[in-house]
Amino acid sequence: MRNESIPYKIYLSESEMPTAWYNLRADMKNKPAPLLNPGTHQPMQAEELAGVFCDELVKQELDNDTAYFDIPEEIRDFYKMFRPSPLIRAYRLEEKLGTPAKIYYKFEGNNTSGSHKLNSAIAQAYYAKKQGLKGVTTETGAGQWGTALSMACAYLDLDCKVYMVKCSYEQKPFRREVMRTYGASVTPSPSMETEVGKKILAEHPGTTGSLGCAISEAVEKAVTSEGYRYVLGSVLSQVLLHQSVIGLEAKTALDKYGIKPDIIIGCAGGGSNLGGLIAPFMGEKLRGEADYRFIAVEPASCPSLTRGVYAYDFCDTGMVCPLAKMYTLGSDFIPSANHAGGLRYHGMSSVLSQLYDDGLMEAVSVKQSEVFEAAEYFARTEGILPAPESSHAIRTAIDEAVKCKETGEEKTILFGLTGTGYFDMVAYEKFHDGKMEDYIPTDAELKISRDKLPKIDV
Amino acid sequence: MRNESIPYKIYLSESEMPTAWYNLRADMKNKPAPLLNPGTHQPMQAEELAGVFCDELVKQELDNDTAYFDIPEEIRDFYKMFRPSPLIRAYRLEEKLGTPAKIYYKFEGNNTSGSHKLNSAIAQAYYAKKQGLKGVTTETGAGQWGTALSMACAYLDLDCKVYMVKCSYEQKPFRREVMRTYGASVTPSPSMETEVGKKILAEHPGTTGSLGCAISEAVEKAVTSEGYRYVLGSVLSQVLLHQSVIGLEAKTALDKYGIKPDIIIGCAGGGSNLGGLIAPFMGEKLRGEADYRFIAVEPASCPSLTRGVYAYDFCDTGMVCPLAKMYTLGSDFIPSANHAGGLRYHGMSSVLSQLYDDGLMEAVSVKQSEVFEAAEYFARTEGILPAPESSHAIRTAIDEAVKCKETGEEKTILFGLTGTGYFDMVAYEKFHDGKMEDYIPTDAELKISRDKLPKIDV
């Protein structure tokens, strides 16, 4: 039933936008485990990280105590291009499902990069620019992060070198062209441009690449190029910090109308969107001010939280990055080729891993055919064509709303709609043509990569 | 210089949304010429049109006197999914150009259909549903209209049959898949499904189709199927009526901050966006209440206003549609295959044609390489990846802003940014690779199709 006092879209005014990011780690009793030097297995120091990341981002990465970081005015100005993002009441979806649940989604796809990745991309590019750097390097898989970073770099006249997983480079030429439109150089990975790329190509001549391999190349390129640093679109604590803008806005908008969500749902690959969306709500829970159910949704084909182990692991294939403690499937794990739905990183943000390990958050995994079914249903009812990644959250939101229908409970559900699916039509086509297969790794398969986890004594 | 009292984006609240469309024809002294029966050359009567269009839309099409048509509540509810659309102050573009001009754009790409076409799609689908019809038929070229209509029909559980120009069907499989996601059936045109399609295929076995041919098929399908009507995304007066929501919102937002544009710019293919954007401003001009410069921007490769003739012409290739008086290149005219920038219809809305003929509006034509140059420049500064169609308006807005730089004039420019370019990356790729060619038809070439104009005595 339409409640006229609550608009279809809740937009905040510019003056209601957050002026500081919220650092969830400050309220965590059990802090996330520190990054370790892959050689010494000692916690990484700021000086060691400074060769890879900008100084300000190193500070943000290592700071587990400061609750709020001011958002620089220049970044807030950029945010105004697409923020505050709308919080939408899914009246139509509720009606079609016949559920008494009230469903809200925070839509982060209303910028040309098409996803929430831009929130952190502009921050990372800004600090690089401020430090007087020439440019940044990064990797991209499906292309959302590379697109967002290219856009941010164009805005700041910063050079942007993207290593794109080779199979994506070939299968998603349009993603590549968007990045080029924004002025980025895009290299298929593995490439002959880096030592690690050459090594991987020598060992696996026919490889079509992986995210872990592209990360290794981008990091090597950054540390060996004068005036460059590496930037990453997920997993890191600094990224979750920047993405807190999603949750802060959502909370302000809900508070404005006196709405308290019962369940908060986000898709989870590396954890950037989920960590950002839940941040201020989880903060309340950690401080004992309120309670919420949090649900991380991951693909059944890449189930790091639900079937991984909580351990130190490599972040990349070339093992040039620090070690991170996280729920992981092992850095060797690569989801089946038929997996089309994004969220294919082998590990999960250390912050979210710790929260999950502490029982503060739930996790579920969903099959991709069910994800696309939810995506299409959502497109036809709410009008937005969702990214496969985002559709994981839609799937679970629908499932929870259907449970409410069965029990008659009027729960309030909030989920993150992270982006649009314009560049994922090949996957949609497979789904329409009945050619989409589900893949769930067997325990034996998972054991192979798990057995290769580094042995760390901490 | 950033004026803090004017936000980057001006959003209206839901309560500020227009509740009625504005019918510009009511204020025109010289009314647009009537549609003619192609057999008798007499003005089309409502009864004749009722086989093709829904009753309510026939009324809107023929009514040159009623100034306002109430927007039904159901359509206003749908509009709330993506409207009010933002009016954006291009602070960043102004700064980069170093112009004293103040540039605003009304962004209509912030819905999943990706363009302004949805404004009329939902209206036409709504009236079809209300009349108890089973479905609608239409044609689509680049795919913006087909996408919008599919989305509207999904919302209303209405069947949607789209005839897609064959070369687009093959070159733009992703557009096709978006329409399928929304549940539409998409047929490459010409097809063997219609008599006119069979005839065209027999005469031109290797043809890759044209907009005019797809229109003929869609109309035939509608009039020969029980419970179906035909709908069209541009050219018609009813479409301009629905699209007036763009101009009405823009005007409300500008008035709110006491801003009066000097120049209003829109791209022009069939005229739907331009006619909608300028409607309330042109109304003021017609009533002598205010003055504005209006500029229609068309591709140099399909220059109906700047190089066409004002005459009665066929709207389609199969000549099954009524005749319309318009600036036209002749219904046989097909822009060069290397033209990538949309806006490829041979004629222009009768309303806009009349206004242009009366000297109330200017028109310019621009080359596509210059259009893509402006598009890329805009993407890198304003962050939005524009559709090639929209980029025609960007090109001219930039040109006018640069003139202001030369003269020092602080003019206020408003232009329509009709959509996003996610599905146009093949064209962007050509541009990046330096493979984009410009094509300007010679006078001799234009003469060929012009000589085939029907001879009408009115």
Interface residues (C-beta under 8 A of the other chain):
Chain A: P7 Y8 K9 Y11 S13 E14 D77 K80 M81 F82 R92 N110 N111 T112 S113 G114 M151 A154 Y155 P173 F174 E177 V178 R180 T181 Y182 G183 A375 E376 A379 R380 T381 E382 G383 I384 L385 T420 Y422 F423 M425 V426 Y428 E429 H432
Chain B: P7 Y8 K9 Y11 S13 E14 D77 K80 M81 F82 R92 N110 N111 T112 S113 G114 M151 A154 Y155 P173 F174 E177 V178 R180 T181 Y182 G183 A375 E376 A379 R380 T381 E382 G383 I384 L385 T420 Y422 F423 M425 V426 Y428 E429 H432
